[in-house]
Amino acid sequence: MHVFDATEHRIDTTCARFPSFPREPAVLVRLVKHIARSVHDAANASLRRHGINHTDYNILMMLYGSEDGTITPSQLAEAAGEKVANITRVCNVLCDKQLIHRAPSDADRRKVELRLSARGTALLEDLLPDMETLLNTSVEGLDAKEQAVLEQLLKKMLTHTERMRGQA
């Protein structure tokens, strides 16, 4: 039995009870959620021994991947797909752990910029090999062409689902 079978069965039951219910979109959305949860749980298990969780890791990676090494909290929230209030909470924890620094922006003293500390950079570079393995394992059954097609399709789906946020 596949981990998704119970969910798929419930979707099929819903379709039988309500024939116009869109089975394929429901299955796709639930699959994306199940995949995200599986990766999130595996990442948390790996990151726990480094004293951080998957959300912390994502925030640190957004900083690590920024061109000049800085980012504002609102830019970070958008890039990480988190709410600004959650970014503030997570950044407080990361500051307390001395993994990031907050400082006024040179361009606009009213704005705050976040930057990885040397300790944060060292931590990321220590755990990146484990995350590389996790990411590669996540797509193990897909060849390079399939990965590219899936990326394109998921981006297309994201473009359309992003519109829903504007309509809500």
C-alpha angles and dihedrals in degrees: 000000000000119000090240096051095091092051092047091049090054091050090051090050090051090051091051091051095041107027097192092058106120104243100185096048090046092050092047095049092047091047091053089050093048092048092048091049092049093051091044092051093046091048092050090051091052096041096047092081088057091054096248138093134225094269091052089048092051091051092048090048092052088055093044090051097047114110098234096027094250135095135171120241092249092050089047092051091053095044094046095041091237133129116257091242090056091047089055092051094046093045090051089056093045091049090050088052088049092237094123138023131218120212138161113267116258089219096048119013090202090066126075122222126201123214134179114251121225087255091053092050092049091049092050093047089050094052100036094089089058091048090048089056092047093050093047091048089051091063098030095123093053125079121219094267093050090049091052092049092047090049091052093048094047091049089051090050091047091052090056096042090050087063089061090063090058091050096049 
